[in-house]
Amino acid sequence: MSYPSNNNTSLNSELFANLVTEAQMAAYENSVARQLTTVFDAPVNTGKVLQVPLWTGVSASGLTEGTAASAANTNTTSASITLAEIGVYHQITDMLRDSAYSDVAAQLGASSGRAIAEKIDSNVFSLFSSFSSDVGPGAGSELTVDHILKGAATLRSRKLTGPFFCVINPLQAYNVKKQLTASGSSNVPALSQVGNDVLSAGYLGTVAGVQVYESALVAIDGSDDAVGGLFHPMALGHAMRGTLTYEATRQAQNRATDLMITAIVGQAVLRSTYGVALTADASL
C-alpha cells in the first residue's frame, strides 16, 4: 500500500514565494506615506545612509542689451536618509498550512504587507514635528478648517505651489468634519460640496487645494494631543532598498516553518520649510 508524500520543502517554497508577492503588493497599495512623499530607491552596496541631493532655488533677473548675463547661483545641498530594517515574523505550522479554508499566501501576505505599510507610515508621520513652523491651535485645543487654510496660505507665501497634502489623526479630524458637514454653518458657508463628500465617502476630501487624509498612525501622546502635518511632497523623503525579502527556516520538531519578511527603509525631512505642523487635541 502506498501513501501520498508530503514534500514540505516544495510546498513551502511555492507558498512563501506567493506570500511575499502578496505582501509586496499590499505594502505598496496600503502605504499612504509612499503616495504623498518623494520616494527614492536605495541601491545595494551604497551604505546605510542615502545622500539625497537638493537643488537650491534660482532667480531670474533683468538683462541689459549688449551686457553679459551673470551666472545663476546653481548649487546643491543634501539630506541624509538613514536606512534600517523593518519586518514581520511568522511561524506557520504544517497543520495551519494544510487545513486553512482560504488561501494562506493571500491572507498572510496581505496582512504582512499592511503591517509593513503601517510601519512605514508611522515612521514618516513622526517627522511632522520637525517642520520649521506649527500653525495648529496647540496642545489641548481643537483643530479647525481655519488651521488647514492657514497652513496652505503659509506654504504658498513661501512661493510653493501644489500639490499640498495634509495628514491628521482621526480624532483631530473629528472637529474638522463637524464643521464641513454642518449644513448652513456660518463658519464654512462655501464648503458645502466638501461637506457632501465627507458625509458620502467618509474622508475629508480637498480643502483650499489641500488633499486631506486622516490616519490613526499619526501618534497621540500621553496628553491626548497629536501632531499632524500639511506639506508639499518634496518636504519628506522615503527610501527603500529593493523589494521585500524573506527567509524561511524549517522547524521539524514543531512541524512548522519560521518565515521572516523584511524591508530596508528610511525616511527624512528633506526641506523643513516645505511643510507645517498641526499640533492639536486628539480626544473626543
C-alpha positions, 0 to 999 in steps of 0.5 A: 500500500502506498501513501501520498508524500508530503514534500514540505520543502516544495510546498513551502517554497511555492507558498512563501514565494506567493506570500511575499508577492502578496505582501509586496503588493499590499505594502505598496497599495496600503502605504499612504506615506509612499503616495504623498512623499518623494520616494527614492530607491536605495541601491545595494552596496551604497551604505546605510545612509542615502545622500539625497541631493537638493537643488537650491532655488534660482532667480531670474533677473533683468538683462541689459542689451549688449551686457553679459548675463551673470551666472545663476547661483546653481548649487546643491545641498543634501539630506541624509536618509538613514536606512534600517530594517523593518519586518514581520515574523511568522511561524506557520505550522504544517497543520495551519498550512494544510487545513486553512479554508482560504488561501494562506499566501493571500491572507498572510501576505496581505496582512504582512504587507499592511503591517509593513505599510503601517510601519512605514507610515508611522515612521514618516508621520513622526517627522511632522514635528520637525517642520520649521513652523506649527500653525495648529491651535496647540496642545489641548485645543481643537483643530479647525478648517481655519488651521488647514487654510492657514497652513496652505496660505503659509506654504504658498507665501513661501512661493510653493505651489501644489500639490499640498497634502495634509495628514491628521489623526482621526480624532483631530479630524473629528472637529474638522468634519463637524464643521464641513458637514454642518449644513448652513454653518456660518463658519464654512458657508462655501464648503458645502460640496466638501461637506457632501463628500465627507458625509458620502465617502467618509474622508475629508476630501480637498480643502483650499487645494489641500488633499486631506487624509486622516490616519490613526498612525499619526501618534497621540501622546500621553496628553491626548494631543497629536501632531499632524502635518500639511506639506508639499511632497518634496518636504519628506523623503522615503527610501527603500532598498529593493523589494521585500525579502524573506527567509524561511527556516524549517522547524521539524520538531514543531512541524512548522516553518519560521518565515521572516519578511523584511524591508530596508527603509528610511525616511527624512525631512528633506526641506523643513520649510516645505511643510507645517505642523498641526499640533492639536487635541486628539480626544473626543 
